[in-house]
Amino acid sequence: KQWYQRRVPITAGVAEERVGRAYGGLRVLNSYWVGQDAVYKYYEVICVDPAHKAVRRDARLNWICNAVHKHRELRGLTSAGRKNRGVGKGHRHAKVIGSSRRANWKRRNT
């Protein structure tokens, strides 16, 4: 009988996913914590409208208008998603070299 540890998702990532599903025409840029009570945690999610002229003309922000950035939050590409996947730099992220824990394990063990 094998024992599996349940991965608890980061609540900011869950908030981003819910907003991304509710507002499909917008792109989720990031999110940040604003408060909590005894039951809930509250996050503000920053969304960008890729069809807006000001966004499309802004050189620093128009990268998000490309089709490849659709639903970044569902693929774990936002800051909260990357933290949940363990992607980063330094010795604490060595288990995720190869883009995922599974790919890292498979490369080393097969």
DSSP file with accessible surface (Angstrom, degrees, kcal/mol):
  #  RESIDUE AA STRUCTURE BP1 BP2  ACC     N-H-->O    O-->H-N    N-H-->O    O-->H-N    TCO  KAPPA ALPHA  PHI   PSI    X-CA   Y-CA   Z-CA
    1    1 A K              0   0  258      0, 0.0     2,-0.3     0, 0.0     0, 0.0   0.000 360.0 360.0 360.0 123.3    0.0    0.0    0.0
    2    2 A Q        -     0   0  144      2,-0.0     2,-0.5     1,-0.0     0, 0.0  -0.670 360.0-139.5 -95.1 148.4    1.5    3.3   -1.1
    3    3 A W        -     0   0  209     -2,-0.3     2,-0.5     2,-0.0    -1,-0.0  -0.911  16.4-164.0-107.6 127.5    1.1    6.6    0.7
    4    4 A Y        -     0   0  175     -2,-0.5     2,-0.5     0, 0.0    -2,-0.0  -0.941  14.7-136.1-114.4 133.1    0.6    9.7   -1.3
    5    5 A Q        -     0   0  150     -2,-0.5     2,-0.4     1,-0.0    -2,-0.0  -0.740  23.7-127.5 -86.3 129.7    1.0   13.2    0.0
    6    6 A R        -     0   0  191     -2,-0.5     2,-0.6     1,-0.0    -1,-0.0  -0.649  16.8-134.3 -79.3 127.5   -1.8   15.5   -1.1
    7    7 A R        -     0   0  139     -2,-0.4    -1,-0.0     1,-0.0    77,-0.0  -0.735  15.7-145.8 -82.9 118.1   -0.6   18.7   -2.7
    8    8 A V        -     0   0   99     -2,-0.6     2,-0.1     1,-0.0     3,-0.0  -0.740  18.9-127.8 -85.5 122.3   -2.5   21.6   -1.3
    9    9 A P        -     0   0   60      0, 0.0     2,-0.3     0, 0.0    72,-0.1  -0.387  24.1-104.9 -71.0 148.6   -3.0   24.3   -3.9
   10   10 A I    >>  -     0   0   62     70,-0.2     4,-1.6     1,-0.1     3,-0.6  -0.580  26.4-135.0 -70.7 130.7   -2.0   27.9   -3.2
   11   11 A T  H 3> S+     0   0   63     -2,-0.3     4,-2.3     1,-0.3     5,-0.2   0.806 102.5  59.8 -64.7 -28.7   -5.2   29.8   -2.6
   12   12 A A  H 3> S+     0   0   10      1,-0.2     4,-2.3     2,-0.2    -1,-0.3   0.901 104.5  51.1 -64.2 -37.9   -4.1   32.7   -4.8
   13   13 A G  H <> S+     0   0   10     -3,-0.6     4,-2.3     2,-0.2    -2,-0.2   0.889 108.3  51.3 -65.4 -37.6   -3.8   30.3   -7.7
   14   14 A V  H  X S+     0   0   40     -4,-1.6     4,-2.3     2,-0.2    -2,-0.2   0.926 109.9  50.0 -64.8 -42.1   -7.4   29.1   -7.1
   15   15 A A  H  X S+     0   0   24     -4,-2.3     4,-2.3     1,-0.2    -2,-0.2   0.917 110.5  50.2 -61.9 -42.5   -8.6   32.7   -7.0
   16   16 A E  H  X S+     0   0    1     -4,-2.3     4,-2.7     1,-0.2    -1,-0.2   0.910 109.8  50.5 -62.9 -42.4   -6.9   33.3  -10.3
   17   17 A E  H  X S+     0   0   67     -4,-2.3     4,-2.1     2,-0.2    -1,-0.2   0.912 109.8  50.1 -63.2 -41.6   -8.4   30.2  -11.9
   18   18 A R  H  X S+     0   0  180     -4,-2.3     4,-2.0     2,-0.2    -1,-0.2   0.919 113.3  45.3 -64.4 -42.0  -11.9   31.2  -10.8
   19   19 A V  H  X S+     0   0   38     -4,-2.3     4,-2.7     1,-0.2    -2,-0.2   0.916 111.2  53.8 -66.8 -41.6  -11.5   34.7  -12.2
   20   20 A G  H  < S+     0   0    1     -4,-2.7    -2,-0.2     1,-0.2    -1,-0.2   0.868 111.2  45.4 -61.5 -36.5  -10.0   33.4  -15.5
   21   21 A R  H  < S+     0   0  160     -4,-2.1     3,-0.4    -5,-0.2    -1,-0.2   0.875 114.4  48.2 -73.9 -35.8  -12.9   31.0  -16.0
   22   22 A A  H  < S+     0   0   72     -4,-2.0     2,-0.5     1,-0.3    -2,-0.2   0.863 120.4  36.0 -72.5 -36.9  -15.5   33.7  -15.2
   23   23 A Y    ><  +     0   0  144     -4,-2.7     3,-1.4    -5,-0.1    -1,-0.3  -0.703  68.7 168.1-119.0  78.2  -14.0   36.4  -17.4
   24   24 A G  T 3  S+     0   0   47     -2,-0.5    47,-0.2    -3,-0.4    -1,-0.1   0.737  71.7  60.6 -66.5 -23.8  -12.7   34.4  -20.4
   25   25 A G  T 3  S+     0   0   58      2,-0.1    -1,-0.3    45,-0.1     2,-0.3   0.611  96.7  72.5 -80.7 -11.3  -12.0   37.5  -22.6
   26   26 A L  S <  S-     0   0   57     -3,-1.4     2,-0.5    -6,-0.2    45,-0.2  -0.690  77.1-130.2-102.3 157.4   -9.5   38.9  -20.1
   27   27 A R  E     -A   48   0A  27     21,-3.1    21,-2.7    -2,-0.3     2,-0.5  -0.899  19.5-128.5-106.2 133.4   -6.0   37.7  -19.4
   28   28 A V  E     +A   47   0A   1     -2,-0.5    19,-0.2    19,-0.2    44,-0.1  -0.705  28.2 175.7 -81.8 122.5   -4.9   37.2  -15.8
   29   29 A L  E     -     0   0A  47     17,-3.2    50,-0.4    -2,-0.5     2,-0.3   0.886  56.5 -48.3 -92.3 -49.7   -1.7   39.0  -15.1
   30   30 A N  E     -A   46   0A  61     16,-1.1    16,-3.0    48,-0.1    -1,-0.4  -0.948  47.8-135.8-168.7-178.5   -1.2   38.4  -11.4
   31   31 A S  E     -A   45   0A  16     -2,-0.3     2,-0.3    14,-0.3    14,-0.2  -0.978   9.6-162.4-151.0 161.1   -2.9   38.5   -8.0
   32   32 A Y  E     -A   44   0A 112     12,-2.2    12,-2.7    -2,-0.3     2,-0.2  -0.992  29.0-101.7-148.6 153.2   -2.2   39.7   -4.4
   33   33 A W  E     +A   43   0A 137     -2,-0.3    10,-0.2    10,-0.2     3,-0.1  -0.510  33.3 171.4 -74.4 136.0   -3.5   39.1   -1.0
   34   34 A V  E     -     0   0A  66      8,-2.9     2,-0.3     1,-0.4     9,-0.2   0.608  57.8 -46.6-118.6 -21.0   -5.8   41.8    0.4
   35   35 A G  E     -A   42   0A  17      7,-1.4     7,-3.6     2,-0.0    -1,-0.4  -0.966  44.2-143.1 170.3 175.0   -7.2   40.3    3.6
   36   36 A Q  E     -A   41   0A 111     -2,-0.3     5,-0.2     5,-0.3     2,-0.2  -0.986   3.8-164.6-157.3 157.9   -8.7   37.3    5.4
   37   37 A D        -     0   0   80      3,-2.6    -2,-0.0    -2,-0.3     5,-0.0  -0.552  55.2 -70.5-125.6-160.9  -11.2   36.4    8.0
   38   38 A A  S    S+     0   0  109     -2,-0.2     3,-0.1     1,-0.2    -2,-0.0   0.739 129.7  23.3 -70.0 -19.4  -11.9   33.2   10.0
   39   39 A V  S    S+     0   0  112      1,-0.2     2,-0.3     0, 0.0    -1,-0.2   0.799 119.3  38.2-112.9 -44.6  -13.3   31.5    6.9
   40   40 A Y        -     0   0  150      2,-0.0    -3,-2.6     0, 0.0     2,-0.4  -0.761  55.0-144.4-118.4 156.9  -12.0   33.1    3.7
   41   41 A K  E     -A   36   0A 111     -2,-0.3     2,-0.5    -5,-0.2    -5,-0.3  -0.945  23.8-145.3-111.4 142.5   -8.9   34.6    2.2
   42   42 A Y  E     +A   35   0A 113     -7,-3.6    -8,-2.9    -2,-0.4    -7,-1.4  -0.912  18.4 179.0-115.7 131.9   -9.4   37.5   -0.2
   43   43 A Y  E     -A   33   0A  51     -2,-0.5     2,-0.5   -10,-0.2   -10,-0.2  -0.951  23.5-138.3-126.7 146.8   -7.2   38.2   -3.2
   44   44 A E  E     -A   32   0A 100    -12,-2.7   -12,-2.2    -2,-0.3     2,-0.5  -0.927  21.2-152.9-101.3 131.2   -7.3   40.9   -5.9
   45   45 A V  E     -A   31   0A  32     -2,-0.5     2,-0.6   -14,-0.2   -14,-0.3  -0.911   7.2-139.9-108.2 125.9   -6.7   39.5   -9.3
   46   46 A I  E     -A   30   0A  70    -16,-3.0   -17,-3.2    -2,-0.5   -16,-1.1  -0.764  25.5-175.5 -88.7 119.1   -5.2   41.8  -11.9
   47   47 A C  E     -A   28   0A  43     -2,-0.6     2,-0.4   -19,-0.2   -19,-0.2  -0.864  11.3-154.5-115.9 152.1   -6.7   41.2  -15.4
   48   48 A V  E     -A   27   0A  12    -21,-2.7   -21,-3.1    -2,-0.3     3,-0.0  -0.980  14.7-135.7-127.6 136.3   -5.9   42.8  -18.7
   49   49 A D    >   -     0   0   67     -2,-0.4     3,-1.4   -23,-0.2     6,-0.2  -0.808  14.2-164.0 -90.0 108.4   -8.1   43.3  -21.7
   50   50 A P  T 3  S+     0   0   12      0, 0.0    -1,-0.1     0, 0.0   -24,-0.1   0.678  85.7  58.3 -70.5 -12.8   -6.0   42.2  -24.7
   51   51 A A  T 3  S+     0   0   70    -26,-0.2     2,-0.2     4,-0.1   -25,-0.0   0.578  79.9 109.6 -90.6  -7.8   -8.4   43.9  -27.2
   52   52 A H    <>  -     0   0  101     -3,-1.4     4,-2.3     1,-0.1     3,-0.2  -0.444  69.2-136.2 -73.7 138.1   -8.0   47.3  -25.6
   53   53 A K  H  > S+     0   0  140      1,-0.2     4,-2.0     2,-0.2     5,-0.2   0.889 102.8  54.8 -61.1 -40.5   -6.1   49.8  -27.8
   54   54 A A  H  > S+     0   0   61      1,-0.2     4,-1.0     2,-0.2    -1,-0.2   0.877 111.1  45.6 -64.2 -35.0   -4.1   51.2  -24.9
   55   55 A V  H  4 S+     0   0   19     -3,-0.2     3,-0.3    -6,-0.2     6,-0.2   0.914 112.1  50.4 -72.6 -43.1   -2.9   47.7  -24.0
   56   56 A R  H  < S+     0   0  138     -4,-2.3    -2,-0.2     1,-0.2    -1,-0.2   0.817 114.1  45.2 -66.6 -27.9   -2.1   46.7  -27.6
   57   57 A R  H  < S+     0   0  189     -4,-2.0     2,-0.6    -5,-0.2    -1,-0.2   0.671  88.8  97.9 -89.4 -18.1    0.0   49.9  -28.1
   58   58 A D    >X  -     0   0   56     -4,-1.0     4,-2.2    -3,-0.3     3,-0.9  -0.606  62.4-155.0 -77.0 119.5    1.9   49.7  -24.8
   59   59 A A  T 34 S+     0   0   83     -2,-0.6     4,-0.2     1,-0.3    -1,-0.2   0.793  91.9  51.2 -66.5 -27.6    5.3   48.2  -25.5
   60   60 A R  T 34 S+     0   0  208      1,-0.1    -1,-0.3     2,-0.1    -2,-0.1   0.680 121.9  29.2 -83.2 -16.0    5.7   46.9  -22.0
   61   61 A L  T X4 S+     0   0   42     -3,-0.9     3,-1.7    -6,-0.2    -2,-0.2   0.583  90.8  89.0-120.5 -12.8    2.3   45.1  -21.8
   62   62 A N  G ><  +     0   0   64     -4,-2.2     3,-1.3     1,-0.3     4,-0.3   0.587  69.1  82.5 -74.8  -2.5    1.4   44.1  -25.4
   63   63 A W  G >  S+     0   0   90      1,-0.2     3,-1.2    -4,-0.2    -1,-0.3   0.844  84.5  61.9 -62.7 -28.8    3.2   40.7  -24.9
   64   64 A I  G <  S+     0   0    0     -3,-1.7    -1,-0.2     1,-0.3    -2,-0.2   0.630  88.2  71.6 -76.2  -8.6    0.0   39.5  -23.2
   65   65 A C  G <  S+     0   0   21     -3,-1.3    -1,-0.3    -4,-0.2    -2,-0.2   0.682  73.9 104.4 -78.7 -17.6   -2.0   40.1  -26.4
   66   66 A N  S X  S-     0   0   95     -3,-1.2     3,-1.8    -4,-0.3     4,-0.0  -0.356  81.1-122.9 -65.8 147.3   -0.4   37.1  -28.1
   67   67 A A  G >  S+     0   0   68      1,-0.3     3,-1.7     2,-0.2    -1,-0.1   0.761 105.6  71.6 -64.3 -23.8   -2.6   34.0  -28.4
   68   68 A V  G 3  S+     0   0   99      1,-0.3    -1,-0.3     3,-0.0    -4,-0.1   0.716  90.7  61.3 -68.0 -15.2   -0.1   31.9  -26.6
   69   69 A H  G X  S+     0   0   44     -3,-1.8     3,-0.9    -6,-0.2    -1,-0.3   0.267  71.7 129.8 -96.8  12.5   -0.9   33.7  -23.3
   70   70 A K  T <  S-     0   0  118     -3,-1.7   -43,-0.1     1,-0.3   -45,-0.1  -0.489  82.0  -1.8 -67.2 132.6   -4.5   32.6  -23.2
   71   71 A H  T 3> S+     0   0   71    -45,-0.2     4,-0.7    -2,-0.2     3,-0.5   0.893  73.0 164.6  52.6  52.7   -5.4   31.2  -19.8
   72   72 A R  T X4>S+     0   0   31     -3,-0.9     5,-2.3     1,-0.2     3,-0.7   0.854  72.8  60.8 -60.0 -35.7   -2.0   31.5  -18.2
   73   73 A E  G >45S+     0   0    4      1,-0.2     3,-0.7     3,-0.2    -1,-0.2   0.824 100.5  52.5 -66.6 -30.0   -3.6   30.9  -14.8
   74   74 A L  G 345S+     0   0   65     -3,-0.5    -1,-0.2     1,-0.2    -2,-0.2   0.704 111.1  47.4 -79.0 -18.5   -5.0   27.5  -15.8
   75   75 A R  G <<5S-     0   0  120     -4,-0.7    -1,-0.2    -3,-0.7    -2,-0.2   0.298 115.9-110.4-104.3   7.1   -1.5   26.3  -16.9
   76   76 A G  T < 5S+     0   0   11     -3,-0.7    -3,-0.2    -4,-0.3     9,-0.2   0.862  77.6 128.9  72.4  37.1    0.3   27.6  -13.8
   77   77 A L      < +     0   0   57     -5,-2.3    -4,-0.2     4,-0.1     2,-0.1   0.494  45.6  88.5-104.3  -5.8    2.2   30.4  -15.5
   78   78 A T  S  > S-     0   0    0     -6,-0.4     4,-2.6    -5,-0.1     5,-0.2  -0.326  96.7 -96.6 -81.6 174.6    1.3   33.2  -13.2
   79   79 A S  H  > S+     0   0   48    -50,-0.4     4,-2.0     1,-0.2     5,-0.2   0.928 125.9  46.1 -60.3 -44.3    3.4   34.0  -10.1
   80   80 A A  H  > S+     0   0    7      1,-0.2     4,-2.0     2,-0.2    -1,-0.2   0.896 112.8  51.0 -66.8 -38.0    1.1   32.0   -7.8
   81   81 A G  H  > S+     0   0   10      2,-0.2     4,-2.0     1,-0.2    -2,-0.2   0.891 108.7  50.6 -66.5 -38.9    1.0   29.1  -10.3
   82   82 A R  H  X>S+     0   0  107     -4,-2.6     5,-2.1     2,-0.2     4,-0.9   0.896 110.0  50.7 -67.4 -37.2    4.8   29.0  -10.6
   83   83 A K  H  <5S+     0   0  143     -4,-2.0     3,-0.4    -5,-0.2    -1,-0.2   0.905 109.9  50.4 -64.4 -40.6    5.1   28.9   -6.8
   84   84 A N  H  <5S+     0   0   54     -4,-2.0    -2,-0.2     1,-0.2    -1,-0.2   0.871 111.6  47.5 -66.3 -35.8    2.7   26.0   -6.6
   85   85 A R  H  <5S-     0   0   81     -4,-2.0    -1,-0.2    -9,-0.2    16,-0.2   0.615 112.2-121.3 -79.5 -14.0    4.6   24.1   -9.2
   86   86 A G  T  <5 +     0   0   10     -4,-0.9     2,-0.4    -3,-0.4    10,-0.2   0.689  57.0 154.4  83.4  18.2    7.9   24.8   -7.4
   87   87 A V      < +     0   0   35     -5,-2.1     2,-0.3    -6,-0.2    -1,-0.3  -0.664  23.1  93.7 -84.9 130.1    9.5   26.5  -10.4
   88   88 A G        -     0   0   36     -2,-0.4     2,-0.3     5,-0.2     8,-0.1  -0.966  68.5 -72.1 178.9-162.1   12.2   29.0   -9.5
   89   89 A K  S    S+     0   0  198     -2,-0.3     3,-0.2     3,-0.0     2,-0.1  -0.894  76.9  41.3-120.5 149.9   15.9   29.4   -9.0
   90   90 A G  S >  S-     0   0   54     -2,-0.3     3,-1.5     1,-0.2    -2,-0.1  -0.408  98.6 -54.8 108.5 177.0   18.2   28.2   -6.2
   91   91 A H  G >  S+     0   0  162      1,-0.3     3,-1.1     2,-0.2     4,-0.2   0.753 124.8  64.7 -68.3 -22.5   18.7   25.0   -4.2
   92   92 A R  G 3  S+     0   0  200      1,-0.2    -1,-0.3    -3,-0.2     3,-0.2   0.662 104.6  46.7 -74.5 -13.0   15.1   24.9   -3.0
   93   93 A H  G X  S+     0   0   53     -3,-1.5     3,-1.4     1,-0.1    -5,-0.2   0.171  75.7 109.2-113.0  17.4   13.9   24.4   -6.6
   94   94 A A  G X  S+     0   0   40     -3,-1.1     3,-1.1     1,-0.3    -1,-0.1   0.757  70.5  64.0 -68.2 -24.7   16.3   21.7   -7.6
   95   95 A K  G 3  S+     0   0  136      1,-0.2    -1,-0.3    -3,-0.2     9,-0.2   0.598  99.7  54.3 -74.0 -10.6   13.6   19.0   -7.7
   96   96 A V  G X   +     0   0   12     -3,-1.4     3,-0.9   -10,-0.2     2,-0.3   0.270  69.8 131.0-109.0  10.3   11.8   20.7  -10.5
   97   97 A I  T <   +     0   0   99     -3,-1.1     3,-0.1     1,-0.2    -3,-0.0  -0.490  67.9  47.0 -64.7 126.8   14.7   21.0  -13.0
   98   98 A G  T 3  S-     0   0   39     -2,-0.3    -1,-0.2     1,-0.1     5,-0.1   0.556 130.3 -82.9 107.8  14.2   13.2   19.7  -16.2
   99   99 A S  S <  S+     0   0   83     -3,-0.9     2,-0.3     4,-0.1    -2,-0.1   0.101 108.7  37.2  79.9 -18.1   10.0   21.8  -15.8
  100  100 A S  S  > S-     0   0   44      1,-0.1     4,-2.2    -3,-0.1     5,-0.2  -0.995  77.9-116.9-155.8 159.1    8.1   19.5  -13.5
  101  101 A R  H  > S+     0   0  106     -2,-0.3     4,-2.6   -16,-0.2     5,-0.2   0.894 116.7  51.3 -62.6 -39.7    8.7   17.1  -10.6
  102  102 A R  H  > S+     0   0  206      2,-0.2     4,-2.7     1,-0.2     5,-0.2   0.932 110.0  47.4 -65.8 -44.5    7.5   14.2  -12.7
  103  103 A A  H  > S+     0   0   35      1,-0.2     4,-2.3     2,-0.2    -1,-0.2   0.901 112.9  50.4 -64.1 -37.9    9.8   15.0  -15.6
  104  104 A N  H  X S+     0   0   10     -4,-2.2     4,-1.8     2,-0.2    -2,-0.2   0.934 113.0  44.9 -64.7 -46.8   12.7   15.4  -13.2
  105  105 A W  H  X S+     0   0  156     -4,-2.6     4,-1.6     1,-0.2    -2,-0.2   0.922 113.3  50.7 -62.8 -43.4   12.0   12.0  -11.5
  106  106 A K  H  X S+     0   0  130     -4,-2.7     4,-1.3     1,-0.2    -2,-0.2   0.907 109.2  50.6 -64.0 -40.6   11.5   10.3  -14.9
  107  107 A R  H  < S+     0   0  131     -4,-2.3    -1,-0.2     1,-0.2    -2,-0.2   0.893 116.3  41.3 -64.1 -37.0   14.8   11.6  -16.3
  108  108 A R  H  < S+     0   0  150     -4,-1.8    -1,-0.2    -5,-0.2    -2,-0.2   0.689 122.3  37.2 -85.3 -18.7   16.7   10.5  -13.2
  109  109 A N  H  <        0   0   94     -4,-1.6    -2,-0.2    -3,-0.1    -1,-0.2   0.396 360.0 360.0-118.9  -0.2   15.1    7.1  -12.7
  110  110 A T     <        0   0  131     -4,-1.3     0, 0.0    -5,-0.2     0, 0.0  -0.827 360.0 360.0-125.1 360.0   14.4    5.6  -16.1
